[in-house]
Structures are given as C-alpha cells and as structure tokens.
C-alpha cells in the first residue's frame, strides 16, 4: 500500500485569504492565488501532511482537494512524497 505526503516546496510560503490560499515563492517573487474556499488551510500545508488526512471529507470535496493538490504539485508549490506503508 502507498501513502502520499504533501509539504511546501523550499522557499514557498502560504497564507489563508478570504478566497482560499495565497502562495508566495521567494525565489521568483511570484504570487499564486488558489480559490480553494475552506477546503484547505494554510496550516495544513505548512508541515508535512498526509493526503488521507486532507481528504477526510465527502467524496466530492475529496476529489476537489485532490485536484487542487495535483495542480499545486505541477506548479512546484508543494512537493508530493509517496511512501510504502
């Protein structure tokens, strides 16, 4: 069985905003706005977070969270580590 852990990439910070999350990359000073509503919290992404813990909601919300996380990984804002359990 495989588990997934997410954490912020080096040099990236995140904070809560009224629309969702705001990511700041110190390397290139880019801001990324994520309209996640209340699905994700900056505190959840500030440390290492288990994907199953992030997605303990209804199936539709869990799918939305997974989609957001995938996009954040693509953009290099968070890192995804797969570990065998």
PyMOL Python script that loads the backbone (N, CA, C, O; Angstrom):
from pymol import cmd

cmd.read_pdbstr("""\
ATOM      1  N   UNK A   1       0.841  -1.177   0.000  1.00  0.00           N
ATOM      2  CA  UNK A   1       0.000   0.000   0.000  1.00  0.00           C
ATOM      3  C   UNK A   1       0.893   1.248   0.000  1.00  0.00           C
ATOM      4  O   UNK A   1       1.956   1.260   0.620  1.00  0.00           O
ATOM      5  N   UNK A   2       0.455   2.277  -0.690  1.00  0.00           N
ATOM      6  CA  UNK A   2       1.229   3.504  -0.815  1.00  0.00           C
ATOM      7  C   UNK A   2       0.457   4.668  -0.215  1.00  0.00           C
ATOM      8  O   UNK A   2      -0.754   4.791  -0.397  1.00  0.00           O
ATOM      9  N   UNK A   3       1.180   5.516   0.502  1.00  0.00           N
ATOM     10  CA  UNK A   3       0.581   6.705   1.082  1.00  0.00           C
ATOM     11  C   UNK A   3       1.272   7.918   0.476  1.00  0.00           C
ATOM     12  O   UNK A   3       2.403   7.818   0.001  1.00  0.00           O
ATOM     13  N   UNK A   4       0.594   9.065   0.491  1.00  0.00           N
ATOM     14  CA  UNK A   4       1.133  10.282  -0.090  1.00  0.00           C
ATOM     15  C   UNK A   4       1.221  11.352   0.994  1.00  0.00           C
ATOM     16  O   UNK A   4       0.278  11.569   1.754  1.00  0.00           O
ATOM     17  N   UNK A   5       2.381  12.017   1.048  1.00  0.00           N
ATOM     18  CA  UNK A   5       2.616  13.107   1.987  1.00  0.00           C
ATOM     19  C   UNK A   5       2.881  14.377   1.181  1.00  0.00           C
ATOM     20  O   UNK A   5       3.635  14.348   0.208  1.00  0.00           O
ATOM     21  N   UNK A   6       2.267  15.487   1.580  1.00  0.00           N
ATOM     22  CA  UNK A   6       2.474  16.770   0.915  1.00  0.00           C
ATOM     23  C   UNK A   6       3.161  17.733   1.870  1.00  0.00           C
ATOM     24  O   UNK A   6       2.910  17.721   3.075  1.00  0.00           O
ATOM     25  N   UNK A   7       4.042  18.576   1.307  1.00  0.00           N
ATOM     26  CA  UNK A   7       4.672  19.635   2.085  1.00  0.00           C
ATOM     27  C   UNK A   7       5.015  20.782   1.144  1.00  0.00           C
ATOM     28  O   UNK A   7       5.131  20.593  -0.067  1.00  0.00           O
ATOM     29  N   UNK A   8       5.176  21.966   1.710  1.00  0.00           N
ATOM     30  CA  UNK A   8       5.542  23.126   0.909  1.00  0.00           C
ATOM     31  C   UNK A   8       6.933  22.947   0.318  1.00  0.00           C
ATOM     32  O   UNK A   8       7.826  22.395   0.960  1.00  0.00           O
ATOM     33  N   UNK A   9       7.108  23.417  -0.907  1.00  0.00           N
ATOM     34  CA  UNK A   9       8.428  23.413  -1.524  1.00  0.00           C
ATOM     35  C   UNK A   9       9.313  24.429  -0.815  1.00  0.00           C
ATOM     36  O   UNK A   9       8.816  25.346  -0.162  1.00  0.00           O
ATOM     37  N   UNK A  10      10.606  24.264  -0.942  1.00  0.00           N
ATOM     38  CA  UNK A  10      11.565  25.179  -0.318  1.00  0.00           C
ATOM     39  C   UNK A  10      11.379  26.592  -0.866  1.00  0.00           C
ATOM     40  O   UNK A  10      11.271  26.785  -2.077  1.00  0.00           O
ATOM     41  N   UNK A  11      11.344  27.563   0.018  1.00  0.00           N
ATOM     42  CA  UNK A  11      11.199  28.954  -0.388  1.00  0.00           C
ATOM     43  C   UNK A  11       9.779  29.392  -0.675  1.00  0.00           C
ATOM     44  O   UNK A  11       9.552  30.511  -1.134  1.00  0.00           O
ATOM     45  N   UNK A  12       8.818  28.518  -0.408  1.00  0.00           N
ATOM     46  CA  UNK A  12       7.403  28.840  -0.647  1.00  0.00           C
ATOM     47  C   UNK A  12       6.702  29.004   0.691  1.00  0.00           C
ATOM     48  O   UNK A  12       6.895  28.207   1.608  1.00  0.00           O
ATOM     49  N   UNK A  13       5.893  30.038   0.792  1.00  0.00           N
ATOM     50  CA  UNK A  13       5.062  30.221   1.980  1.00  0.00           C
ATOM     51  C   UNK A  13       3.609  30.344   1.527  1.00  0.00           C
ATOM     52  O   UNK A  13       3.326  30.650   0.369  1.00  0.00           O
ATOM     53  N   UNK A  14       2.709  30.100   2.453  1.00  0.00           N
ATOM     54  CA  UNK A  14       1.285  30.124   2.128  1.00  0.00           C
ATOM     55  C   UNK A  14       0.536  30.766   3.289  1.00  0.00           C
ATOM     56  O   UNK A  14       0.922  30.632   4.450  1.00  0.00           O
ATOM     57  N   UNK A  15      -0.541  31.465   2.949  1.00  0.00           N
ATOM     58  CA  UNK A  15      -1.387  32.033   4.000  1.00  0.00           C
ATOM     59  C   UNK A  15      -2.847  31.966   3.563  1.00  0.00           C
ATOM     60  O   UNK A  15      -3.162  31.902   2.375  1.00  0.00           O
ATOM     61  N   UNK A  16      -3.714  31.984   4.551  1.00  0.00           N
ATOM     62  CA  UNK A  16      -5.159  31.966   4.293  1.00  0.00           C
ATOM     63  C   UNK A  16      -5.624  33.350   3.850  1.00  0.00           C
ATOM     64  O   UNK A  16      -5.165  34.368   4.368  1.00  0.00           O
ATOM     65  N   UNK A  17      -6.519  33.372   2.907  1.00  0.00           N
ATOM     66  CA  UNK A  17      -7.183  34.584   2.449  1.00  0.00           C
ATOM     67  C   UNK A  17      -8.676  34.293   2.371  1.00  0.00           C
ATOM     68  O   UNK A  17      -9.085  33.139   2.504  1.00  0.00           O
ATOM     69  N   UNK A  18      -9.479  35.295   2.162  1.00  0.00           N
ATOM     70  CA  UNK A  18     -10.930  35.106   2.119  1.00  0.00           C
ATOM     71  C   UNK A  18     -11.366  34.178   0.976  1.00  0.00           C
ATOM     72  O   UNK A  18     -12.384  33.496   1.097  1.00  0.00           O
ATOM     73  N   UNK A  19     -10.622  34.142  -0.113  1.00  0.00           N
ATOM     74  CA  UNK A  19     -10.968  33.313  -1.271  1.00  0.00           C
ATOM     75  C   UNK A  19     -10.392  31.910  -1.186  1.00  0.00           C
ATOM     76  O   UNK A  19     -10.835  31.010  -1.900  1.00  0.00           O
ATOM     77  N   UNK A  20      -9.407  31.718  -0.317  1.00  0.00           N
ATOM     78  CA  UNK A  20      -8.733  30.426  -0.216  1.00  0.00           C
ATOM     79  C   UNK A  20      -7.309  30.598   0.252  1.00  0.00           C
ATOM     80  O   UNK A  20      -7.075  30.995   1.394  1.00  0.00           O
ATOM     81  N   UNK A  21      -6.328  30.299  -0.631  1.00  0.00           N
ATOM     82  CA  UNK A  21      -4.925  30.334  -0.249  1.00  0.00           C
ATOM     83  C   UNK A  21      -4.119  31.256  -1.162  1.00  0.00           C
ATOM     84  O   UNK A  21      -4.412  31.399  -2.349  1.00  0.00           O
ATOM     85  N   UNK A  22      -3.111  31.868  -0.584  1.00  0.00           N
ATOM     86  CA  UNK A  22      -2.178  32.696  -1.334  1.00  0.00           C
ATOM     87  C   UNK A  22      -0.778  32.131  -1.102  1.00  0.00           C
ATOM     88  O   UNK A  22      -0.292  32.078   0.027  1.00  0.00           O
ATOM     89  N   UNK A  23      -0.139  31.708  -2.203  1.00  0.00           N
ATOM     90  CA  UNK A  23       1.213  31.169  -2.148  1.00  0.00           C
ATOM     91  C   UNK A  23       2.191  32.225  -2.614  1.00  0.00           C
ATOM     92  O   UNK A  23       1.922  32.958  -3.565  1.00  0.00           O
ATOM     93  N   UNK A  24       3.339  32.302  -1.936  1.00  0.00           N
ATOM     94  CA  UNK A  24       4.394  33.235  -2.305  1.00  0.00           C
ATOM     95  C   UNK A  24       5.693  32.455  -2.464  1.00  0.00           C
ATOM     96  O   UNK A  24       6.121  31.746  -1.553  1.00  0.00           O
ATOM     97  N   UNK A  25       6.309  32.593  -3.627  1.00  0.00           N
ATOM     98  CA  UNK A  25       7.577  31.924  -3.898  1.00  0.00           C
ATOM     99  C   UNK A  25       8.687  32.959  -3.815  1.00  0.00           C
ATOM    100  O   UNK A  25       8.750  33.864  -4.646  1.00  0.00           O
ATOM    101  N   UNK A  26       9.561  32.838  -2.827  1.00  0.00           N
ATOM    102  CA  UNK A  26      10.635  33.803  -2.607  1.00  0.00           C
ATOM    103  C   UNK A  26      11.655  33.784  -3.737  1.00  0.00           C
ATOM    104  O   UNK A  26      12.303  34.797  -4.000  1.00  0.00           O
ATOM    105  N   UNK A  27      11.806  32.653  -4.404  1.00  0.00           N
ATOM    106  CA  UNK A  27      12.801  32.517  -5.466  1.00  0.00           C
ATOM    107  C   UNK A  27      12.531  33.457  -6.637  1.00  0.00           C
ATOM    108  O   UNK A  27      13.448  34.115  -7.129  1.00  0.00           O
ATOM    109  N   UNK A  28      11.298  33.523  -7.078  1.00  0.00           N
ATOM    110  CA  UNK A  28      10.963  34.372  -8.231  1.00  0.00           C
ATOM    111  C   UNK A  28       9.917  35.435  -7.895  1.00  0.00           C
ATOM    112  O   UNK A  28       9.422  36.121  -8.789  1.00  0.00           O
ATOM    113  N   UNK A  29       9.583  35.572  -6.628  1.00  0.00           N
ATOM    114  CA  UNK A  29       8.601  36.531  -6.091  1.00  0.00           C
ATOM    115  C   UNK A  29       7.222  36.416  -6.741  1.00  0.00           C
ATOM    116  O   UNK A  29       6.478  37.395  -6.793  1.00  0.00           O
ATOM    117  N   UNK A  30       6.881  35.233  -7.234  1.00  0.00           N
ATOM    118  CA  UNK A  30       5.554  35.021  -7.809  1.00  0.00           C
ATOM    119  C   UNK A  30       4.517  34.782  -6.716  1.00  0.00           C
ATOM    120  O   UNK A  30       4.786  34.128  -5.708  1.00  0.00           O
ATOM    121  N   UNK A  31       3.341  35.325  -6.943  1.00  0.00           N
ATOM    122  CA  UNK A  31       2.186  35.051  -6.093  1.00  0.00           C
ATOM    123  C   UNK A  31       1.249  34.134  -6.855  1.00  0.00           C
ATOM    124  O   UNK A  31       1.048  34.300  -8.059  1.00  0.00           O
ATOM    125  N   UNK A  32       0.680  33.174  -6.160  1.00  0.00           N
ATOM    126  CA  UNK A  32      -0.299  32.273  -6.768  1.00  0.00           C
ATOM    127  C   UNK A  32      -1.534  32.267  -5.882  1.00  0.00           C
ATOM    128  O   UNK A  32      -1.463  31.952  -4.694  1.00  0.00           O
ATOM    129  N   UNK A  33      -2.656  32.618  -6.472  1.00  0.00           N
ATOM    130  CA  UNK A  33      -3.925  32.626  -5.768  1.00  0.00           C
ATOM    131  C   UNK A  33      -4.654  31.319  -6.069  1.00  0.00           C
ATOM    132  O   UNK A  33      -4.769  30.920  -7.228  1.00  0.00           O
ATOM    133  N   UNK A  34      -5.139  30.661  -5.035  1.00  0.00           N
ATOM    134  CA  UNK A  34      -5.858  29.401  -5.196  1.00  0.00           C
ATOM    135  C   UNK A  34      -7.242  29.556  -4.577  1.00  0.00           C
ATOM    136  O   UNK A  34      -7.385  29.728  -3.367  1.00  0.00           O
ATOM    137  N   UNK A  35      -8.242  29.492  -5.423  1.00  0.00           N
ATOM    138  CA  UNK A  35      -9.626  29.623  -4.979  1.00  0.00           C
ATOM    139  C   UNK A  35     -10.092  28.290  -4.395  1.00  0.00           C
ATOM    140  O   UNK A  35     -10.847  27.551  -5.027  1.00  0.00           O
ATOM    141  N   UNK A  36      -9.635  28.001  -3.198  1.00  0.00           N
ATOM    142  CA  UNK A  36      -9.945  26.725  -2.554  1.00  0.00           C
ATOM    143  C   UNK A  36     -11.042  26.851  -1.505  1.00  0.00           C
ATOM    144  O   UNK A  36     -11.417  25.862  -0.875  1.00  0.00           O
ATOM    145  N   UNK A  37     -11.553  28.048  -1.318  1.00  0.00           N
ATOM    146  CA  UNK A  37     -12.569  28.240  -0.292  1.00  0.00           C
ATOM    147  C   UNK A  37     -12.057  27.768   1.055  1.00  0.00           C
ATOM    148  O   UNK A  37     -10.949  28.119   1.459  1.00  0.00           O
ATOM    149  N   UNK A  38     -12.851  26.980   1.747  1.00  0.00           N
ATOM    150  CA  UNK A  38     -12.424  26.462   3.052  1.00  0.00           C
ATOM    151  C   UNK A  38     -12.011  24.990   2.990  1.00  0.00           C
ATOM    152  O   UNK A  38     -11.951  24.315   4.018  1.00  0.00           O
ATOM    153  N   UNK A  39     -11.726  24.493   1.777  1.00  0.00           N
ATOM    154  CA  UNK A  39     -11.330  23.091   1.631  1.00  0.00           C
ATOM    155  C   UNK A  39      -9.942  22.807   2.199  1.00  0.00           C
ATOM    156  O   UNK A  39      -9.705  21.745   2.775  1.00  0.00           O
ATOM    157  N   UNK A  40      -9.036  23.757   2.032  1.00  0.00           N
ATOM    158  CA  UNK A  40      -7.678  23.604   2.538  1.00  0.00           C
ATOM    159  C   UNK A  40      -7.322  24.793   3.412  1.00  0.00           C
ATOM    160  O   UNK A  40      -7.846  25.892   3.232  1.00  0.00           O
ATOM    161  N   UNK A  41      -6.440  24.563   4.348  1.00  0.00           N
ATOM    162  CA  UNK A  41      -5.997  25.607   5.254  1.00  0.00           C
ATOM    163  C   UNK A  41      -4.480  25.712   5.147  1.00  0.00           C
ATOM    164  O   UNK A  41      -3.794  24.700   5.009  1.00  0.00           O
ATOM    165  N   UNK A  42      -3.958  26.928   5.211  1.00  0.00           N
ATOM    166  CA  UNK A  42      -2.511  27.146   5.103  1.00  0.00           C
ATOM    167  C   UNK A  42      -1.750  26.334   6.139  1.00  0.00           C
ATOM    168  O   UNK A  42      -0.676  25.807   5.849  1.00  0.00           O
ATOM    169  N   UNK A  43      -2.289  26.230   7.324  1.00  0.00           N
ATOM    170  CA  UNK A  43      -1.625  25.481   8.389  1.00  0.00           C
ATOM    171  C   UNK A  43      -1.447  24.010   8.009  1.00  0.00           C
ATOM    172  O   UNK A  43      -0.451  23.384   8.371  1.00  0.00           O
ATOM    173  N   UNK A  44      -2.427  23.462   7.271  1.00  0.00           N
ATOM    174  CA  UNK A  44      -2.333  22.067   6.851  1.00  0.00           C
ATOM    175  C   UNK A  44      -1.152  21.845   5.918  1.00  0.00           C
ATOM    176  O   UNK A  44      -0.534  20.781   5.949  1.00  0.00           O
ATOM    177  N   UNK A  45      -0.831  22.828   5.093  1.00  0.00           N
ATOM    178  CA  UNK A  45       0.235  22.670   4.117  1.00  0.00           C
ATOM    179  C   UNK A  45       1.584  23.157   4.628  1.00  0.00           C
ATOM    180  O   UNK A  45       2.597  22.967   3.954  1.00  0.00           O
ATOM    181  N   UNK A  46       1.620  23.769   5.782  1.00  0.00           N
ATOM    182  CA  UNK A  46       2.870  24.312   6.307  1.00  0.00           C
ATOM    183  C   UNK A  46       3.797  23.226   6.835  1.00  0.00           C
ATOM    184  O   UNK A  46       5.012  23.419   6.855  1.00  0.00           O
ATOM    185  N   UNK A  47       3.264  22.109   7.254  1.00  0.00           N
ATOM    186  CA  UNK A  47       4.082  20.984   7.693  1.00  0.00           C
ATOM    187  C   UNK A  47       3.858  19.836   6.731  1.00  0.00           C
ATOM    188  O   UNK A  47       3.215  20.016   5.697  1.00  0.00           O
ATOM    189  N   UNK A  48       4.361  18.690   7.040  1.00  0.00           N
ATOM    190  CA  UNK A  48       4.086  17.514   6.210  1.00  0.00           C
ATOM    191  C   UNK A  48       2.682  17.037   6.528  1.00  0.00           C
ATOM    192  O   UNK A  48       2.330  16.867   7.695  1.00  0.00           O
ATOM    193  N   UNK A  49       1.891  16.824   5.514  1.00  0.00           N
ATOM    194  CA  UNK A  49       0.502  16.438   5.723  1.00  0.00           C
ATOM    195  C   UNK A  49       0.173  15.204   4.904  1.00  0.00           C
ATOM    196  O   UNK A  49       0.462  15.132   3.709  1.00  0.00           O
ATOM    197  N   UNK A  50      -0.424  14.254   5.558  1.00  0.00           N
ATOM    198  CA  UNK A  50      -0.834  13.017   4.916  1.00  0.00           C
ATOM    199  C   UNK A  50      -2.061  13.278   4.046  1.00  0.00           C
ATOM    200  O   UNK A  50      -3.017  13.911   4.495  1.00  0.00           O
ATOM    201  N   UNK A  51      -2.039  12.795   2.810  1.00  0.00           N
ATOM    202  CA  UNK A  51      -3.142  13.026   1.881  1.00  0.00           C
ATOM    203  C   UNK A  51      -4.464  12.496   2.424  1.00  0.00           C
ATOM    204  O   UNK A  51      -5.506  13.125   2.243  1.00  0.00           O
ATOM    205  N   UNK A  52      -4.428  11.350   3.085  1.00  0.00           N
ATOM    206  CA  UNK A  52      -5.673  10.794   3.613  1.00  0.00           C
ATOM    207  C   UNK A  52      -6.263  11.686   4.700  1.00  0.00           C
ATOM    208  O   UNK A  52      -7.482  11.728   4.864  1.00  0.00           O
ATOM    209  N   UNK A  53      -5.425  12.396   5.441  1.00  0.00           N
ATOM    210  CA  UNK A  53      -5.918  13.337   6.452  1.00  0.00           C
ATOM    211  C   UNK A  53      -6.541  14.564   5.798  1.00  0.00           C
ATOM    212  O   UNK A  53      -7.526  15.102   6.303  1.00  0.00           O
ATOM    213  N   UNK A  54      -5.974  15.008   4.680  1.00  0.00           N
ATOM    214  CA  UNK A  54      -6.505  16.173   3.973  1.00  0.00           C
ATOM    215  C   UNK A  54      -7.852  15.873   3.317  1.00  0.00           C
ATOM    216  O   UNK A  54      -8.660  16.779   3.115  1.00  0.00           O
ATOM    217  N   UNK A  55      -8.088  14.634   2.991  1.00  0.00           N
ATOM    218  CA  UNK A  55      -9.266  14.276   2.194  1.00  0.00           C
ATOM    219  C   UNK A  55     -10.313  13.501   2.978  1.00  0.00           C
ATOM    220  O   UNK A  55     -11.024  12.680   2.399  1.00  0.00           O
ATOM    221  N   UNK A  56     -10.423  13.734   4.260  1.00  0.00           N
ATOM    222  CA  UNK A  56     -11.424  13.044   5.080  1.00  0.00           C
ATOM    223  C   UNK A  56     -12.748  13.796   5.058  1.00  0.00           C
ATOM    224  O   UNK A  56     -13.315  14.120   6.102  1.00  0.00           O
ATOM    225  N   UNK A  57     -13.222  14.064   3.867  1.00  0.00           N
ATOM    226  CA  UNK A  57     -14.475  14.778   3.684  1.00  0.00           C
ATOM    227  C   UNK A  57     -15.356  13.943   2.773  1.00  0.00           C
ATOM    228  O   UNK A  57     -15.038  12.790   2.479  1.00  0.00           O
ATOM    229  N   UNK A  58     -16.440  14.509   2.334  1.00  0.00           N
ATOM    230  CA  UNK A  58     -17.286  13.803   1.386  1.00  0.00           C
ATOM    231  C   UNK A  58     -16.481  13.508   0.118  1.00  0.00           C
ATOM    232  O   UNK A  58     -15.459  14.148  -0.133  1.00  0.00           O
ATOM    233  N   UNK A  59     -16.930  12.560  -0.664  1.00  0.00           N
ATOM    234  CA  UNK A  59     -16.200  12.154  -1.862  1.00  0.00           C
ATOM    235  C   UNK A  59     -16.033  13.305  -2.844  1.00  0.00           C
ATOM    236  O   UNK A  59     -14.972  13.439  -3.453  1.00  0.00           O
ATOM    237  N   UNK A  60     -17.057  14.140  -3.011  1.00  0.00           N
ATOM    238  CA  UNK A  60     -16.948  15.254  -3.959  1.00  0.00           C
ATOM    239  C   UNK A  60     -15.915  16.281  -3.490  1.00  0.00           C
ATOM    240  O   UNK A  60     -15.154  16.808  -4.302  1.00  0.00           O
ATOM    241  N   UNK A  61     -15.884  16.568  -2.186  1.00  0.00           N
ATOM    242  CA  UNK A  61     -14.890  17.505  -1.655  1.00  0.00           C
ATOM    243  C   UNK A  61     -13.497  16.898  -1.730  1.00  0.00           C
ATOM    244  O   UNK A  61     -12.526  17.601  -2.011  1.00  0.00           O
ATOM    245  N   UNK A  62     -13.395  15.606  -1.482  1.00  0.00           N
ATOM    246  CA  UNK A  62     -12.114  14.930  -1.548  1.00  0.00           C
ATOM    247  C   UNK A  62     -11.537  15.008  -2.959  1.00  0.00           C
ATOM    248  O   UNK A  62     -10.334  15.215  -3.120  1.00  0.00           O
ATOM    249  N   UNK A  63     -12.363  14.849  -3.967  1.00  0.00           N
ATOM    250  CA  UNK A  63     -11.919  14.943  -5.363  1.00  0.00           C
ATOM    251  C   UNK A  63     -11.456  16.353  -5.686  1.00  0.00           C
ATOM    252  O   UNK A  63     -10.471  16.531  -6.401  1.00  0.00           O
ATOM    253  N   UNK A  64     -12.154  17.357  -5.170  1.00  0.00           N
ATOM    254  CA  UNK A  64     -11.754  18.753  -5.388  1.00  0.00           C
ATOM    255  C   UNK A  64     -10.395  19.018  -4.755  1.00  0.00           C
ATOM    256  O   UNK A  64      -9.538  19.663  -5.359  1.00  0.00           O
ATOM    257  N   UNK A  65     -10.199  18.519  -3.539  1.00  0.00           N
ATOM    258  CA  UNK A  65      -8.926  18.706  -2.854  1.00  0.00           C
ATOM    259  C   UNK A  65      -7.803  18.031  -3.628  1.00  0.00           C
ATOM    260  O   UNK A  65      -6.730  18.611  -3.797  1.00  0.00           O
ATOM    261  N   UNK A  66      -8.039  16.819  -4.097  1.00  0.00           N
ATOM    262  CA  UNK A  66      -7.023  16.104  -4.870  1.00  0.00           C
ATOM    263  C   UNK A  66      -6.654  16.872  -6.133  1.00  0.00           C
ATOM    264  O   UNK A  66      -5.483  16.921  -6.508  1.00  0.00           O
ATOM    265  N   UNK A  67      -7.634  17.468  -6.786  1.00  0.00           N
ATOM    266  CA  UNK A  67      -7.386  18.253  -7.995  1.00  0.00           C
ATOM    267  C   UNK A  67      -6.532  19.480  -7.674  1.00  0.00           C
ATOM    268  O   UNK A  67      -5.595  19.798  -8.406  1.00  0.00           O
ATOM    269  N   UNK A  68      -6.856  20.162  -6.585  1.00  0.00           N
ATOM    270  CA  UNK A  68      -6.085  21.337  -6.160  1.00  0.00           C
ATOM    271  C   UNK A  68      -4.656  20.928  -5.838  1.00  0.00           C
ATOM    272  O   UNK A  68      -3.711  21.580  -6.283  1.00  0.00           O
ATOM    273  N   UNK A  69      -4.487  19.856  -5.071  1.00  0.00           N
ATOM    274  CA  UNK A  69      -3.158  19.389  -4.697  1.00  0.00           C
ATOM    275  C   UNK A  69      -2.331  19.020  -5.925  1.00  0.00           C
ATOM    276  O   UNK A  69      -1.139  19.320  -5.983  1.00  0.00           O
ATOM    277  N   UNK A  70      -2.954  18.374  -6.901  1.00  0.00           N
ATOM    278  CA  UNK A  70      -2.248  17.999  -8.134  1.00  0.00           C
ATOM    279  C   UNK A  70      -1.745  19.230  -8.875  1.00  0.00           C
ATOM    280  O   UNK A  70      -0.615  19.246  -9.362  1.00  0.00           O
ATOM    281  N   UNK A  71      -2.575  20.253  -8.960  1.00  0.00           N
ATOM    282  CA  UNK A  71      -2.175  21.500  -9.633  1.00  0.00           C
ATOM    283  C   UNK A  71      -1.033  22.183  -8.885  1.00  0.00           C
ATOM    284  O   UNK A  71      -0.115  22.717  -9.506  1.00  0.00           O
ATOM    285  N   UNK A  72      -1.088  22.166  -7.562  1.00  0.00           N
ATOM    286  CA  UNK A  72      -0.026  22.780  -6.768  1.00  0.00           C
ATOM    287  C   UNK A  72       1.294  22.034  -6.942  1.00  0.00           C
ATOM    288  O   UNK A  72       2.357  22.653  -6.962  1.00  0.00           O
ATOM    289  N   UNK A  73       1.232  20.713  -7.067  1.00  0.00           N
ATOM    290  CA  UNK A  73       2.435  19.921  -7.325  1.00  0.00           C
ATOM    291  C   UNK A  73       2.985  20.265  -8.706  1.00  0.00           C
ATOM    292  O   UNK A  73       4.193  20.443  -8.859  1.00  0.00           O
ATOM    293  N   UNK A  74       2.117  20.359  -9.712  1.00  0.00           N
ATOM    294  CA  UNK A  74       2.530  20.716 -11.074  1.00  0.00           C
ATOM    295  C   UNK A  74       3.248  22.064 -11.103  1.00  0.00           C
ATOM    296  O   UNK A  74       4.231  22.234 -11.824  1.00  0.00           O
ATOM    297  N   UNK A  75       2.764  22.997 -10.336  1.00  0.00           N
ATOM    298  CA  UNK A  75       3.345  24.347 -10.293  1.00  0.00           C
ATOM    299  C   UNK A  75       4.592  24.426  -9.421  1.00  0.00           C
ATOM    300  O   UNK A  75       5.266  25.456  -9.397  1.00  0.00           O
ATOM    301  N   UNK A  76       4.902  23.356  -8.708  1.00  0.00           N
ATOM    302  CA  UNK A  76       6.098  23.318  -7.882  1.00  0.00           C
ATOM    303  C   UNK A  76       5.954  24.019  -6.547  1.00  0.00           C
ATOM    304  O   UNK A  76       6.954  24.303  -5.887  1.00  0.00           O
ATOM    305  N   UNK A  77       4.724  24.304  -6.137  1.00  0.00           N
ATOM    306  CA  UNK A  77       4.497  24.995  -4.872  1.00  0.00           C
ATOM    307  C   UNK A  77       4.498  24.043  -3.680  1.00  0.00           C
ATOM    308  O   UNK A  77       4.894  24.416  -2.576  1.00  0.00           O
ATOM    309  N   UNK A  78       4.058  22.828  -3.911  1.00  0.00           N
ATOM    310  CA  UNK A  78       4.126  21.797  -2.878  1.00  0.00           C
ATOM    311  C   UNK A  78       4.804  20.572  -3.477  1.00  0.00           C
ATOM    312  O   UNK A  78       4.826  20.381  -4.693  1.00  0.00           O
ATOM    313  N   UNK A  79       5.350  19.754  -2.600  1.00  0.00           N
ATOM    314  CA  UNK A  79       6.013  18.529  -3.015  1.00  0.00           C
ATOM    315  C   UNK A  79       5.187  17.342  -2.567  1.00  0.00           C
ATOM    316  O   UNK A  79       4.565  17.357  -1.505  1.00  0.00           O
ATOM    317  N   UNK A  80       5.193  16.328  -3.386  1.00  0.00           N
ATOM    318  CA  UNK A  80       4.450  15.096  -3.099  1.00  0.00           C
ATOM    319  C   UNK A  80       5.451  13.971  -2.909  1.00  0.00           C
ATOM    320  O   UNK A  80       6.274  13.706  -3.787  1.00  0.00           O
ATOM    321  N   UNK A  81       5.381  13.313  -1.767  1.00  0.00           N
ATOM    322  CA  UNK A  81       6.235  12.160  -1.483  1.00  0.00           C
ATOM    323  C   UNK A  81       5.356  10.943  -1.313  1.00  0.00           C
ATOM    324  O   UNK A  81       4.425  10.929  -0.508  1.00  0.00           O
ATOM    325  N   UNK A  82       5.671   9.926  -2.084  1.00  0.00           N
ATOM    326  CA  UNK A  82       4.938   8.654  -1.969  1.00  0.00           C
ATOM    327  C   UNK A  82       5.773   7.694  -1.141  1.00  0.00           C
ATOM    328  O   UNK A  82       6.962   7.502  -1.397  1.00  0.00           O
ATOM    329  N   UNK A  83       5.133   7.094  -0.142  1.00  0.00           N
ATOM    330  CA  UNK A  83       5.834   6.157   0.724  1.00  0.00           C
ATOM    331  C   UNK A  83       5.046   4.869   0.810  1.00  0.00           C
ATOM    332  O   UNK A  83       3.816   4.873   0.766  1.00  0.00           O
ATOM    333  N   UNK A  84       5.762   3.770   0.933  1.00  0.00           N
ATOM    334  CA  UNK A  84       5.118   2.467   1.096  1.00  0.00           C
ATOM    335  C   UNK A  84       4.781   2.251   2.556  1.00  0.00           C
ATOM    336  O   UNK A  84       5.587   2.525   3.445  1.00  0.00           O
ATOM    337  N   UNK A  85       3.590   1.760   2.786  1.00  0.00           N
ATOM    338  CA  UNK A  85       3.132   1.528   4.154  1.00  0.00           C
ATOM    339  C   UNK A  85       3.000   0.041   4.387  1.00  0.00           C
ATOM    340  O   UNK A  85       2.625  -0.382   5.480  1.00  0.00           O
TER     341      UNK A  85
END
""", "prot")
cmd.dss("prot")
cmd.show_as("cartoon", "prot")
cmd.util.cbc("prot")
cmd.orient("prot")
